[in-house]
Amino acid sequence: MKDEEHNETEESDPCAQSTWLRAIPGCWLPFHWPRLDKEQLLSICLRDVPGCYWSGGFFIEKIDSFYLNIRDNDGRCFFLRVEVIISDATFFIVFTDAETLPPPFRIDNFSEVPITFFQTGTQEERLRAVVKPRSCVSYAWDEVCLPPYLTCVAPGGTSVTYNMNFLGEGARLTYENFIYIALTGTFRNSLFIYITTTTTTTTANAFPCLLCLLWLCCFSYYFSCLTNNLSCFATIAITIAMYIVTIIHNIT
């Protein structure tokens, strides 16, 4: 833990080492502000997590209890439970592992698109997270000193901000949903299949079928003229000719 004002300093810097302390599990140690002229905020970093960032700063001079969100280079979140208590005019800051505790927030995405969310007011890109479609993620505030507002962004750039201190339905988050219609077959192929699957083997129903084919031939010619596609008419004409030959063969 260290003074928030020196969050960007390197641990190898001898001057920077005077601004942070190392606390091993189960220990307790005294702490005093190294710089009284700076904003008095405390920040935490997990030494056993590779590539771990320092957490957002928080006040330790008032009784409080909250979760602390600490991230690493891979975007993973680690939650710590922080309790600030006072005893005999001394403030005690107690850190507890929150892995077995329920998270303060759970972001559920019941939509079919990924949703990006972040605490309103944070500027760093690494503090933005994405919840995949039909999934949920646990969340705690990255900056406990900022107002409790959460911003959600949908694909297309639309965003809505929610006040997490109020329960109930909030503003609707809309997104663009493109619908594509793909035709897997053409009119010509469908008509050709219909004709070829119609068979007649007796003289009694041959003439009604011929009349239907004649009407179909006229309709196909009219459709071909409208679409400027004579190949459709040629296909139908050949099919009708084959069908007539079949009928004559069956009659004789």
N, C-alpha and C positions, 0 to 999 in steps of 0.2 A: 504494500500500500504506500501511497505517496501523495504529495501535494499536487492538486490538479494543474496548477500553473506550470509545472515542469513535465507535462505529459509527453513532450516531444524530445526530451533529453535522452541521451544514450547512457546505459548503465555502466559502460566502461569509463565514462567521464567522472573523474574524482569529485568534481563539484556537484554532479548530478546525484552521486551516491549519498550525499548528505540530505537529499530530499525524499528518500524512500527507505522503508524498513522491510525486512524479510521476516515473515511470521510462519513458523512451521506448525503443522497440525497439533492441536491440543495445548498450545502455549498461550501465554499472555505477556504483553509488554507495554511499557508506557509510551505515549506519543505526545509530542508538542509540535506546534506549527513552526516550520523552519523560517517562514517569512510572514510576518504579521501584516505587511503592507499589501499582500495579495489576497484574492478571494479565497476564503477558507473552505475548500472542498476537498474531499478525500476520493481517491481513485484506487481501484483494485486490479491486479493482474495475477493470473494463475501461472506459477513458475513451472509446473509440471506439464503444461500444455504447450507444445511447440507452436511458435508463431502466434502466440496469444497477444491480443491488443489490450491496452488499458481501458478499463470501463469508464463510463461517464462519471463525472464528479457528483458527490452528494454531501449534504450538510450533516454534521455529527454533533451539533450543539443544541439539538432539540430532540425530545423523546419521539421516536418514530419506529416503524416496522415496515419493511418493503422488500421486494425482490430486486436483485441486481443481475443485469444481463451482460455477460462477457463473451466476446466473440474471438475466433481465431482467423487465420488466413483463408481457411476453407469455408468460412461463413457459418460454421457450427456455433451454436449458442450453449453457454454453460450458465446455469442459474445458481445464485447464492442467496440465501435468506439473511437479511441484515436487520439487526435489532439494536436500537440505540436506547439505552436505559441510563438512569442516573441513580447514584448511590453515594451518600455522604459528600455531596457537591462535586462528584467526579462522574463524568460521562463514560459509560462502557459501551463499546461497539462489539457486538457478538456476531460472528459469521458462522452460518450453518449450511451444510450441504443440502441443497433443495431437490436432489434427484428423486427422493422418495416422497416428495410433497407435490400436491397438485399445482400446476402452473397458474399464475394470476389470470392469464388469458389463453384461450384456445381459438384459433382462427379456422373456421370451417368453410370450405369452398365447395358448395353443392352445384356449381355451374360446370359448363363443359370447356371453360377456358382458364388459363393460369391467371392468377391475380397477384399483383405486386403490392406490398404494404410496407409502411414505415411510420415511425413516430413523426408527427408533424413538427417541423422546425429543425430537424436534423438534415445536414447538408451532405454528409459523406455517403458515397455510393455503396460502400460496404455495409452500411446499416439498413439497406433495403433487402427485403426477403421476398420470396415467391412461394405461394402455396399452389400446388398443382391441382388440376381438376379432380373433383371427387375425393379430396383428401383434406387433412387438417394438420396444423402445426401449433406447437406451444410457443408462447411469446411472453416476454416481460419488457418493461420500458428500458430503452437504451440510455435515456437521459431522464433520471427521476426528478430533476429540477425543472424540466420543461412541463408545460400544461399537458394533461392527459388526453391528447387528441391523436387519433390514428387516421392516416390517409391511405386509401385503397385506390389502385390504378388498374383499369381494365385494358385489354388490347384495343388499340386505337387512340389511346391518350386520354380518355375520359377518367376523371378522378372525383372522389367524394371524401370528405373529412367527417369523422364521427367523434363525438364527445363520449369517451368511455365511462364517464361518471353517471351517465343517464341510461337506464334500461329501456328497452322497447325498440320498435322498428325505426330504422333511420332512413335516410334518403336512398333511393334506388340507384344502383350502379349499373349503367347500361353499356353495352358493347356492340360492335358491328358483327352481325351474323350473316355471312354470305351463303346463299343457297344456289347451288349449281344443278342444272337439269341436263342430263346426258342422255341422248337417244342411242340405244344399242342396236336398233334396226331401222331400216328405211321402209317407206310405203311400198316401194316396188318389190322388195324381198318378201314382205308380209303378204302382198297380193299374190305373188308367184307361189308361195307355199299354200295359200288357200285354194288356188286353182289346181295345183298338182295333187292335192289330197282329195279332190272331188272325182269320184269314179262312177261310171254308169255301164251296166252290162246287159240291160234289157232294152227292147224297142219301146216299151210303154213310157218310160221316163226320159227317153233320148231327146224328143222334140222340146219339152219344157226346158231342159238343160241348154239346148241350143239357143233358145230365145234368151235365156239368162246370160249366156256367153256373148250373144250379140249386143245386149244392153251393156254388158261390162266392157265390151270392145269400144262402143261409142263413148262411154264415160271415160275410159282410159285415154282415148284420143283427145277428148276435151281437156282432161287434166294435163296431158302432155303439152298441149298448146299453151295453157296458162303458165306452166312452169318452164316452158321452152326446153323440155327434156323428152325428146322423141325416143330415147332408148327404152323408156318405160313402156311406151306403146308398142315398140317392136318386140319386146319380151312377151307382152301379153298376146300379141297377134300370133307369134310362133307357138305359144302354149295352146291357144285356141285351135290352131291348125292341127297340132298333134292330138288334141282331144277329139276333133272331128274324125280324124283318121282312125282313132281307137273305136269310136262309135260305129263307123261304117264296117270296120273289121268284125265287131261283135254282132252286128245285124246280119252280115253275110256269113 
